[in-house]
Structures are given as C-alpha cells and as structure tokens.
Amino acid sequence: MFKIIDRYILKKYFGTFLMLLLLFIPIGITVNLAEKIGKILENQVPLSEVLIYYGHFTIYFANLLFPLFLFLAVIWFTSKMTNQTEVIALLSSGISYTRFLRPYVIGATFVCIGAFFMGMYLAPRASEGFNEFSFRYLKKGRADRDASNVFRQISPNEYIYASRFNVNQQSGTNFSLEQFDGNQLKIKITADQIKFNATDTTYTLTNYVKRTVGENADKIESGRTLDTLFTFDINELTPVTYIAQTLNYKELNDFIEREKARGSSNINRYLVERYKRWSIPVSAYILTIIAVAVSSKKRRGGMGVNLAIGISIGMVYIFFDKVFGTIAEQSDFSPFLAVWFPNIVFGLVAIYLIYASRK
C-alpha cells in the first residue's frame, strides 16, 4: 500500500509542478513580449534572434521562480487531497505524519538535483543570452558595466586606478599606475586621460607624469602625450555587471579569485551569486515541507485559504531573499549570511509547522 501511496503523491507532485511551469512560463513570455515589442520592432530585431531570446528567457524565468512554482504546486494538490479527506484517511489508517512526508521529500530531492545542475551550468548560458540581447536591442545606450572608481591589481606588483572608464570609447579619466618592488614604490604614472588604440593595441596618455623613485633622487618625466603598452585590457578591468550570472560554477570561482586579486569593489555581488547556486536548490526542501504543513490541515474556506496563506509565505520568502541579497551587494554585510538567512528562517518555520501538524 505504501508504494501505491508514494506513486500517487509523486505523480501529483511532479504533474502539478510541471503544469504550473507550463502555465506561467507562456504568461511570462506574453507579458515580456507585450512590454518589449515596441523596442523589438523599432530596432528591427531578426525573428531568429527573438526566438533564441525567448528560449533563453524560458530557462532564466524557470530557474528564477521555480521555488515559488513548486511551493504553490504542493499547496494546490495537497489542499485538494485534504478537501477530499484523502489526507485524513491516510493518517487515520495508521500512517505516521513523517511517513506521509516521504514522497514529498523524494520529489523535492529530484527537483533539487535538477535545479542544482540547471543553476550551475544551464541557467548561466541562458542568462548570458538573455542579458546580451537586452543590452544589445532593448537597453541601447545604457551602461552594462560598473566603470567608476576602478581599482585593479593587474600583476603581482602593479596596481592601476581610474575615476571612470568609458568602455564604448575605450578611454578613462584620472588614470594612475603604481609599480612596487615588495613594499617599495618604484614607478608611478598619472595622466588626465588614457585611451586604448585598437589598431596597434597601444595606450595614449594625455597630460602624463611619470615618476621613477631613485635611491638619492626621483626622476620625473612629463609631457602632453605618450604612447605606451600595458598588460591590461579595458574589458577585463570593467566586466559587465551581469558577468557572474553567465558563468558556470567553476568559471565563477576562478573569476572571483581573479577579481579578489585585482581588488574589485563588486566581490560581494559575485559571492552572492555563488552562494545562491547552492541555496536555491535547498529551498525546494524547505518550501515543500512548509507547503505540506500549511495545506494538510483542513480549514474553513477550503483551498482558497490555504493558497492565500501559501502565497503570503512565498511573498515574504522572496522579500527576504531580495532585501538581504541587495544589502550584501551594497554593504559589508556577509554575503553567505545574506543568501542563507531566508533558508535558515524558513527552515525553522518548517520545523515548527511540521511539529504542530504532527500534534
């Protein structure tokens, strides 16, 4: 009997979850298309690129909202089972509440594994296509890079700074380069402007001053312009703001290590993205348990009340996730704690609700 019950609940678990995905993804595409159609027609975007964009959008959208879809799916079919007294019949037959939860945990495990691999490898590529299309056709003229107050370590003993880089013009203002030997400054170059010359891969410095530190006296050289070579690339100095979303897990870890060495000011943003790759699949378990606890109790008002409670809990979860993620990106707040805080809080809520439901 137990295997029959497991198959019955798992069939409803996966069937309702897929139904909601298939229902809401076309709605999301329709809403997005209605909002973007003017820009698409104005920029004469080829149909093939539009279709590829919405392929990427589907994966991006599903990966972003799958915990909420899963949550609502479990509440929906479990509330229906409760209203039809199926849950009461199962528990009255001698099945423990813990045993009743087993097929839900099995279903959440499969969804968690799928979400893990999608978030680690498939979603980053979809995110790259989604964002590249958006900035190419839908956000023309808007900056896709954080190019102000750029400070980088470009080699073990060289550091550069610029108050701002203009990626489109391949130029920067208030530029300085410092070269060290251990802790001793050896060379410092400053310039009002630096510009990259794509024809010969050189850089032109305007109103520059080069200071070479000597044992007895410093050597100072200055001039109107200077053409020189550097080992850095402006595109590497100012990566696109969404770069972390487009890298698989290994690439993301390597990228974070390079950015740490360069002194990037966006490290917290990249760490938030890395920790979310782990926290989002885990949320499948937590939200599944909360959904079962909320919807397995028969209430006056039926399924509508359970759905209202579930949607409220889901909105609070998303609110916590967005607020603490933003705080971590824009402050010194721990990215790890910010990302995992919603799961910790709702994990405790899930434990309490299961304990109350068992009683």
QUILINTA-V563389 format. One record per backbone hydrogen bond with DSSP energy under -1.0 kcal/mol. CO is the residue of the C=O (numbers start at 1). NH is the residue of the N-H. If there is no record, write none. Layout:
# QUILINTA-V563389
((CO;NH) (CO;NH))
This chain:
# QUILINTA-V563389
((1;5) (2;6) (3;7) (4;8) (5;9) (6;10) (7;11) (8;12) (9;13) (10;14) (11;15) (12;16) (13;17) (14;18) (15;19) (16;20) (17;21) (18;22) (19;23) (20;24) (21;25) (24;28) (25;29) (26;30) (27;31) (28;32) (29;33) (30;34) (31;35) (32;36) (33;37) (36;40) (37;41) (38;42) (39;43) (40;45) (46;50) (47;51) (48;52) (49;53) (50;54) (51;55) (52;56) (53;57) (54;58) (55;59) (56;60) (57;61) (58;62) (59;63) (60;64) (61;65) (62;66) (65;69) (66;70) (67;71) (68;72) (69;73) (70;74) (71;75) (72;76) (73;77) (74;78) (75;79) (76;80) (77;81) (78;82) (79;83) (80;84) (81;86) (82;85) (85;89) (86;90) (87;91) (88;92) (89;93) (90;95) (91;94) (96;100) (97;101) (101;105) (102;106) (103;107) (104;108) (105;109) (106;110) (107;111) (108;112) (109;113) (110;114) (111;115) (112;116) (113;117) (114;118) (115;119) (116;120) (117;121) (117;122) (118;123) (122;126) (123;127) (124;128) (125;129) (126;130) (127;131) (128;132) (129;133) (130;134) (131;135) (132;136) (133;137) (134;138) (134;139) (139;142) (144;241) (145;147) (147;165) (150;162) (152;160) (155;158) (157;180) (158;154) (158;155) (159;178) (160;152) (161;176) (162;150) (163;149) (164;173) (166;171) (170;196) (171;166) (172;194) (173;163) (175;191) (176;161) (177;189) (178;159) (179;186) (179;187) (181;184) (184;181) (186;213) (187;179) (188;211) (189;177) (190;209) (191;175) (192;174) (193;206) (194;172) (195;204) (197;201) (202;197) (203;228) (204;195) (205;226) (206;192) (206;193) (208;223) (209;190) (210;221) (211;188) (212;219) (219;212) (221;210) (223;208) (224;207) (226;205) (228;203) (233;237) (234;238) (240;243) (243;246) (248;252) (249;253) (250;254) (251;255) (252;256) (253;257) (254;258) (255;259) (256;260) (257;261) (258;262) (259;264) (260;263) (266;270) (267;271) (268;272) (269;273) (270;274) (271;275) (272;276) (273;277) (275;278) (275;279) (276;280) (278;282) (279;283) (281;284) (282;285) (282;286) (283;287) (284;288) (285;289) (286;290) (287;291) (288;292) (289;293) (290;294) (291;295) (292;296) (299;302) (302;306) (303;307) (304;308) (305;309) (306;310) (307;311) (308;312) (309;313) (310;314) (311;315) (312;316) (313;317) (314;318) (315;319) (316;320) (317;321) (318;322) (319;323) (320;324) (321;325) (322;326) (323;327) (324;328) (325;329) (326;330) (334;338) (335;339) (336;340) (337;341) (340;344) (341;345) (342;346) (343;347) (344;348) (345;349) (346;350) (347;351) (348;352) (349;353) (350;354) (351;355) (352;356) (353;357) (354;358) (355;359))
